[in-house]
Amino acid sequence: MSAAARPANISTGPGAPVTTLTVVGGGFAGLVAAVSAAESAAVRSGRTRVHLREAHHTAGGRARTADGPYRTNEGPHALYSRGPLWAWLRRRDLTGPVAAVPVRASLGVRFHRAGELRRLPPMAVLRLGRRPAHEAPVDADFHTWAASLIGERDARYAAHSIGVAVFHHDPGTLSARFVQERLHRVLAMPPEAKYPVGGWGSVVDRLVAHAVRLGVRIDTGSRVSTAELSAAAALGPVIVATSLPAARGLLADDTLVQQSGRTALLDLGLRARRGDAFIVCDLDAPGWVERFTAQDATLAPPGEQLIQAQLPLAPDESRHAGIVRAERLLDLGLPGWRERVTYRSEALAAGRTGALDLPGSTWRERPAIDRGNGVYLAGDQVAAPGLLAEVSFNSALEAVSLALRTPRHHGTNSSRRDTRTRG
C-alpha cells in the first residue's frame, strides 16, 4: 500500500529533465535522507523528485514502536540531546513531547557488582567518564587503556557499564576511542537521554508526515529487487538505507561487512509496585534493565509498568542464557516481578545493534557511503560518526549531499575509501 500520494505537479519548464532520487528503506536513515533531499534546492526547483520505498507495511525500521497497550521499541531507545540528530529534529519541530529522566526516578538507578545492588558505581568509573573521547587512543583496546588509569577491576566495571550503548558482550576489547566517546556521553550530567512520549514511533510518524508535506512519494509494502535498483539508478541517484546485510544482498557486494553485536531482548509488562528500581546496570557483565514508564506512563496500561532489558551475548551464547541473566537482575531490582507479569516478549537482535570499532579502526574504516555509479549507503553501520541513531542520521545527510552534488554515474570504486562524513 502507499503511505502517501504522489507529490503535486512541479513546473520544471518546457523540456526540463526531472531526476528521481530513490531512497530504498524507510527506517530512520531513509526517512532522514528523504526529508533532507526534499528540502534541497534541487527538489524545491523541481529538477529532482524523491521516491522512498519500504518493504514493510509501515515505515520506521528499528525505530518502530509496537501498537497496542504495551508501546515497546526494539530494545531500549533514547535520544541524546547534545547530538546533531536532536538539534535537527528540534529545528523542524519533529521531536514532539519528550520526557527527561525525572529526579525521583533517577534515585532508583542501581548498579549490580560483586553480586549485589549498589546505589552508585565506583567513583573511578565516574572520573573516567569525565575524560573527553579525544584523550582515548584509537589503537588500544578500552580495557588496556582504562586499566592504566583506574586499575583492572574498575576498568572492567567501566567497560561493562557501557553495554547499554555498544550492545557488545565484551566492550573492553573494542577501540578505546570508540568506547570512551559513548561512556563520556552516557555518564554526562545532567543526563543527555530524552524519551519521545509514546515511543520512538511518534517521531517516525512525524518524520513521515513531514516528508509527505515536502512532496516525497512514500510507497510501503514495496520491496526492491536488484534489477529494480539498477533501473532506479538509471533515472537518478539511489540511497540504500537498509540494514547492511540487506544492502549486501541488494548490491551483490560482499565487501559490505561490519562487526555488530548480538543481544537478548526482554520486554515485560508488570503490575506497578512502589520501590521498583528505575534502572539496573550490570557491572559484573554488560546488561541493562530499564523501567520506561518511570518517565512516560503512556507506554503501558494504567497501573502497569513497561520494563525493557537488553543483555549482550557472546558469539556462542544463547538467547536463553541472556534472558536468564536478565531475570537475575530483575530479581534484585524489582522483587516479586514474576507474580506481577501481565505481558512478556523475548527476542534476539543479531547484527541489528549498530557498528563496532575494533582497536586501530574508526568510523572511517566502515563501509563507505559512496558505492560508485550513483549509489550511496546510509545506516548505522556505515562510515559516519555519532552515537547510536546519530550514525544513521549523519550518514543519511552525507548520502544526500553526495547524491545531489555528484554527476550521475561518475562515481568509481576508488572513491569508496575517500568518502568522509561531516559531523
C-alpha positions in Angstrom: 0.0 0.0 0.0 1.1 3.6 -0.3 1.7 5.8 2.7 1.4 9.0 0.6 0.0 10.1 -2.6 2.3 11.2 -5.4 3.7 14.7 -5.0 1.9 17.6 -6.6 2.9 18.5 -10.1 6.0 20.6 -10.3 6.6 23.1 -13.0 10.1 22.4 -14.4 9.9 24.4 -17.6 9.5 23.1 -21.2 11.7 20.1 -21.8 13.5 20.4 -18.5 14.7 16.9 -17.4 13.5 15.7 -14.0 15.7 13.4 -11.9 14.3 10.9 -9.4 16.3 10.3 -6.2 15.2 6.9 -4.9 15.6 6.0 -1.2 15.4 2.3 -0.5 14.4 1.7 3.1 12.0 3.6 5.3 13.8 3.3 8.6 15.3 6.2 10.4 18.2 6.7 7.9 15.8 6.5 5.0 13.3 9.0 6.4 16.1 11.5 7.3 17.5 11.1 3.8 14.1 11.7 2.2 13.4 14.8 4.2 16.9 16.2 3.7 16.7 15.6 -0.1 13.2 17.1 -0.2 14.5 20.3 1.5 17.3 20.7 -1.1 17.4 23.3 -3.8 17.3 20.6 -6.4 13.9 19.4 -5.2 12.5 22.8 -4.5 13.4 23.9 -8.0 11.6 20.9 -9.5 14.7 19.4 -11.0 14.6 16.4 -8.7 11.8 14.3 -7.1 12.2 12.0 -4.1 10.7 8.5 -4.0 11.0 6.3 -0.9 10.3 2.6 -1.0 9.9 0.5 2.1 9.4 -3.3 2.1 7.5 -3.4 5.4 3.8 -2.3 5.6 4.9 0.6 7.8 7.9 2.9 7.9 10.3 3.1 10.8 12.6 0.1 10.7 14.1 -0.4 14.1 12.6 2.8 15.3 9.1 1.3 15.1 7.0 1.3 18.3 4.7 -1.7 18.8 0.9 -1.0 18.6 -1.3 -1.9 21.5 -1.3 -1.3 25.2 2.5 -2.0 25.6 4.4 0.5 23.5 7.7 -1.3 23.1 10.6 -0.4 21.0 13.2 -2.9 19.6 15.3 -2.7 22.8 15.9 0.4 24.9 15.8 3.6 22.9 16.5 7.2 23.7 17.5 10.5 22.0 20.7 12.2 23.1 20.2 15.9 23.5 23.8 17.1 22.8 24.0 15.4 19.4 23.3 16.6 15.9 20.2 14.4 15.5 18.4 16.1 18.4 19.2 19.6 17.1 18.0 18.6 13.6 14.7 17.2 14.9 14.1 20.2 17.1 14.6 22.7 14.3 11.9 21.0 12.4 9.6 20.6 15.4 9.7 16.8 14.9 10.6 15.6 18.4 7.1 16.2 19.8 6.6 15.9 23.5 9.7 14.4 25.2 10.3 13.3 28.8 13.6 13.6 30.6 14.7 11.4 33.5 12.7 12.6 36.5 14.6 13.3 39.6 12.6 10.9 41.7 13.2 8.1 39.2 16.9 8.8 38.9 17.2 7.9 42.6 16.1 4.4 41.6 19.2 3.7 39.5 21.1 0.7 40.8 24.4 -0.9 39.8 25.0 -4.6 40.1 28.5 -5.5 41.1 30.0 -8.3 43.1 26.6 -9.9 43.2 24.8 -7.0 44.9 22.9 -3.9 44.0 24.5 -0.6 44.9 23.3 3.0 44.5 26.5 4.3 42.9 29.1 2.9 40.5 32.7 3.1 41.6 33.9 6.7 41.7 36.8 5.7 39.5 34.3 4.9 36.7 32.7 8.3 37.1 36.0 10.0 37.0 36.9 8.1 33.8 33.6 9.1 32.2 34.5 12.8 32.6 37.5 12.4 30.3 36.7 13.5 26.7 36.9 10.9 24.0 39.9 12.5 22.3 42.1 11.5 25.2 41.5 7.8 24.5 43.7 6.2 21.9 42.3 4.6 18.7 44.9 1.9 18.5 44.5 0.5 22.1 41.6 -1.6 23.4 39.4 0.1 26.0 40.3 -2.2 28.9 44.0 -1.8 28.5 43.8 2.0 28.3 41.3 2.3 31.2 43.2 -0.2 33.4 46.3 2.0 33.1 44.3 4.9 34.6 41.9 3.3 37.1 43.1 -0.3 37.6 42.0 -3.7 36.3 38.8 -4.1 38.4 37.3 -0.7 37.8 38.3 -0.9 34.1 36.1 -4.0 33.8 33.3 -2.2 35.5 33.6 0.8 33.2 33.6 -1.4 30.1 30.5 -3.4 31.3 28.7 -0.2 32.2 28.6 0.9 28.6 27.0 -2.2 27.3 23.8 -0.1 27.0 25.4 1.9 24.2 27.5 -0.7 22.4 25.4 -3.9 22.7 28.6 -6.0 22.8 29.4 -8.8 25.2 33.0 -7.6 25.9 33.3 -3.8 25.3 36.8 -3.8 26.8 38.1 -5.4 23.6 36.8 -2.5 21.4 38.7 0.6 20.5 39.3 2.8 23.5 38.3 5.9 21.5 35.0 4.3 20.4 34.0 3.2 23.9 35.1 6.4 25.6 33.0 8.6 23.4 30.0 6.6 24.5 31.0 6.4 28.2 31.5 10.2 28.2 28.1 10.9 26.8 26.1 8.3 28.7 27.5 9.5 32.0 27.2 13.2 31.2 25.4 15.3 33.8 22.7 16.4 33.5 21.7 13.3 31.6 21.5 13.6 27.8 18.8 11.0 27.4 15.4 12.2 26.2 12.4 9.9 25.6 9.8 10.8 23.0 6.4 10.4 24.7 4.6 7.5 23.1 7.8 5.8 22.0 10.0 6.3 19.0 7.1 5.6 16.7 5.8 9.0 17.4 8.9 10.6 16.0 8.7 8.2 12.9 5.1 9.3 12.4 6.1 13.0 12.4 9.0 12.3 10.0 6.7 10.5 7.6 4.1 13.3 7.7 6.8 16.0 7.3 8.2 14.1 4.2 4.8 13.9 2.7 4.3 17.6 3.2 7.5 18.2 1.4 6.3 16.2 -1.6 8.1 12.9 -1.0 6.4 9.9 -2.5 6.4 7.0 0.0 5.4 3.5 -1.0 5.2 0.9 1.7 4.9 -2.8 1.1 7.3 -2.2 -1.8 10.3 -4.5 -1.8 13.1 -3.6 -4.2 14.9 -6.2 -6.2 18.5 -5.9 -7.6 17.0 -5.4 -11.1 14.7 -2.6 -9.9 17.5 -0.9 -8.1 19.5 -0.9 -11.3 16.6 0.6 -13.1 16.1 3.3 -10.5 19.8 4.1 -10.7 19.4 4.8 -14.4 16.9 7.5 -13.5 18.8 9.2 -10.8 20.8 8.6 -7.6 19.8 5.8 -5.2 20.3 5.9 -1.5 20.2 2.4 0.0 19.1 2.9 3.6 18.5 -0.8 4.6 20.4 -2.9 7.1 23.9 -3.7 6.0 23.2 -7.4 5.3 20.2 -6.4 3.2 22.3 -3.9 1.3 25.0 -6.5 0.8 22.5 -8.8 -1.0 20.7 -6.0 -2.9 24.0 -4.6 -4.3 25.7 -8.0 -4.6 28.6 -6.6 -2.8 30.4 -9.0 -0.4 32.6 -6.2 1.0 29.6 -4.7 2.9 30.5 -6.3 6.2 30.8 -4.7 9.6 31.1 -6.1 13.1 28.0 -5.7 15.2 26.6 -7.2 18.3 24.2 -9.9 19.4 21.7 -9.0 22.1 18.9 -10.8 24.0 15.9 -8.5 24.5 13.2 -8.9 27.1 10.1 -6.8 27.4 7.8 -7.1 30.4 4.5 -5.6 31.5 4.2 -5.6 35.3 1.6 -4.5 37.7 3.1 -1.4 39.4 4.6 -1.5 42.8 6.4 1.1 44.8 10.1 0.6 45.3 10.9 -0.9 41.9 14.3 0.2 40.5 14.2 2.6 37.6 17.4 1.2 36.0 19.6 -1.8 36.9 23.0 -1.5 35.2 25.1 -4.7 35.4 28.8 -4.1 36.1 29.7 -7.7 36.5 28.8 -8.3 32.9 27.2 -6.0 30.3 23.5 -5.8 30.8 20.7 -3.1 31.2 17.2 -3.2 32.6 15.1 0.0 32.4 11.6 0.8 33.6 10.4 3.1 30.8 7.1 4.1 32.3 9.1 5.9 35.0 9.3 8.8 32.6 6.4 8.0 30.2 3.3 6.5 31.7 1.6 6.2 28.3 3.7 3.2 27.3 1.6 0.7 29.4 -2.0 0.5 30.6 -2.9 2.4 33.8 -1.5 0.7 36.9 1.2 -1.2 34.9 4.8 -0.7 34.1 6.8 -1.4 31.0 10.3 -2.9 31.5 12.8 -3.3 28.7 16.1 -5.2 29.1 19.0 -5.9 26.8 21.8 -8.4 27.6 24.7 -8.5 25.0 25.6 -12.1 24.1 28.9 -13.8 23.2 29.0 -15.4 19.8 28.4 -18.9 21.3 25.8 -17.7 23.9 22.2 -18.5 23.5 19.2 -16.1 23.8 18.1 -18.2 26.8 21.3 -17.5 28.6 20.8 -13.8 28.2 17.2 -14.0 29.4 18.3 -15.9 32.5 20.8 -13.1 33.3 18.1 -10.5 32.8 15.8 -12.4 35.2 18.5 -12.4 37.9 18.8 -8.6 37.6 15.0 -8.3 37.8 15.0 -10.5 41.0 17.4 -8.0 42.6 15.9 -4.7 41.3 12.2 -5.5 41.1 11.4 -8.1 43.8 8.3 -10.1 43.2 8.2 -9.3 39.5 7.3 -12.8 38.5 3.9 -12.7 40.2 3.1 -9.3 38.6 3.7 -10.1 34.9 0.9 -9.0 32.5 2.9 -9.1 29.3 6.2 -10.8 28.2 8.1 -10.8 24.9 11.6 -12.1 24.1 13.8 -11.6 21.0 17.3 -11.8 19.7 18.8 -8.9 17.9 21.7 -10.1 15.8 23.7 -7.6 13.7 21.0 -5.0 14.4 22.7 -3.0 17.0 25.0 -0.6 15.1 28.7 -0.6 14.2 31.5 -1.6 16.5 35.1 -0.2 16.0 38.0 -2.6 16.9 41.4 -1.2 18.1 43.1 0.5 15.2 39.9 1.5 13.4 37.4 4.4 13.5 34.2 5.1 11.7 36.2 6.0 8.6 37.1 2.3 8.1 33.4 1.2 8.0 31.7 0.6 4.6 31.9 3.9 2.6 28.8 5.9 1.8 29.7 6.4 -1.8 29.5 3.0 -3.6 30.1 4.4 -7.0 27.8 4.7 -10.1 25.3 6.9 -8.3 24.6 4.5 -5.4 25.0 5.6 -1.8 24.6 3.9 1.6 23.0 5.2 4.8 22.5 3.4 8.1 24.0 2.7 11.5 26.9 0.5 10.3 28.5 2.7 7.6 31.2 5.4 7.5 29.7 8.1 9.7 30.4 9.3 13.3 28.0 9.6 16.2 26.3 7.7 19.0 23.7 5.1 18.1 21.0 6.6 15.8 23.3 9.6 15.1 25.3 7.3 12.8 22.2 6.7 10.7 21.4 10.4 10.7 24.9 11.6 9.8 25.2 9.0 7.0 21.8 10.0 5.6 22.8 13.7 5.4 26.1 12.8 3.7 24.5 10.4 1.3 22.1 13.2 0.2 24.8 15.7 -0.1 26.9 13.4 -2.3 23.9 12.3 -4.4 22.8 15.8 -5.2 26.1 17.3 -6.0 27.9 14.4 -7.8 27.3 14.0 -11.5 25.4 10.8 -12.1 27.5 7.7 -13.0 30.8 9.5 -12.5 31.5 7.6 -9.3 34.2 4.9 -9.3 35.2 2.2 -6.9 38.3 4.1 -6.0 36.1 6.8 -4.5 34.8 4.5 -1.9 37.7 4.8 0.5 37.9 8.5 0.1 34.4 9.3 1.3 34.3 11.3 4.6 31.3 12.2 6.6 30.7 15.5 8.2 29.9 15.8 11.9 
